Amino acid sequence: MTRKGIILAGGSGTRLYPVTIGVSKQILPIYDKPMIYYPISVLMLAGIREIAVVTTPQDAEQFRRALGDGSRWGLSLSYLVQPRPEGLAQAYTIAEGFLDGAPSAMILGDNIFFGHGLPDILRAADRRAAGGTIFGYRVADPERYGVIDYDTAGAVRAIVEKPARAPSPFAVTGLYFLDATAPERARAVRPSARGELEIVSLLESYLADGALTVETMGRGFAWLDTGTHGSLLDAGNFVRTLSERQGQQVGCPEEIAFLNGWITEDDLAAQARDHAKSDYGTYLMGLIERAASD
C-alpha cells in the first residue's frame, strides 16, 4: 500500500511569543516561503503525494488558505484537528482514519532537512514496508532531544527522552517512517510524567520488536529545528545563503512537483506568473527555461 504523509503542525508556539499570538508557527516565513513548505517538500522528495496536516482548531483555516487542496503541486492535502497538544504520538491516532491501513511518514512542521542525497535516503526508508525507520543526527546539545543510546557494538538499545546526561550525541530528528501498525501502537502508549503521549514510547515499541531501523545523517546533511527566535533567524539565513550562493531553491514544492512529472510545464508557468513580482516567481520561470534548453 502506498505510504501517506503526516505533517504535525499543532501546538501553540509559545516559545515564539509574541510572534505567534495571531499566526501559526508553521506559517511563519523561513526566508522566502512559509515554514510548512519545507516539510511538505521533504515528503514530496520521498515520493509521497497524499498528505494530512494535523493542526489546531484555530489554525486549520490558515493552512487551507496558504496551501489549498495541494492540487497545484500534484498533491492531495487533508486537514485534521488536534484538539489539544497531547504529544507527538497522538498524531497517529488522529490520523488513523486518513491512513486507512497505509504506512506513513510523519514530519514535524518546524523541521527543515537539506543535503545532497536526501531523496535517496528518503526513498530507501519508504521502501521498507515493515517496521519503522528514524534518523539520527549529531548535535552539540543532545539533552534537548530524544537521544539514541548505542551499545558497544553500535546497535541501538534505547531511545532516551531529554536525558540529563546524554548517552550519545545523536538526537532523533523529527521525521518518522512507520508501518501500518503505528496507530495501534500509539493507542497503547500511556501518558508520560508530563502528561503527553511521547513519540519515544511509540518508537521503543518498534525497538522492542526488533523492527526499528536507525539511519544516521552525516556531515553532508543539515537538520534545523525552528522552535525559537534564534533558530528561526538561523534557518532563514541558512536558506538565503544557499539560495544566493547556489542559485537554487531549498524546499520548493513547485520544483519538486515539476521534476517528478506531477505538474506540467503549463502548470508551472501559471504558478510562476502568480509569483511574478518576487524572486521566487523568477526562479520558477527559470526552471521552465532550463527545461527547454536541456
Disulfide bonds with the S-S distance in Angstrom:
none
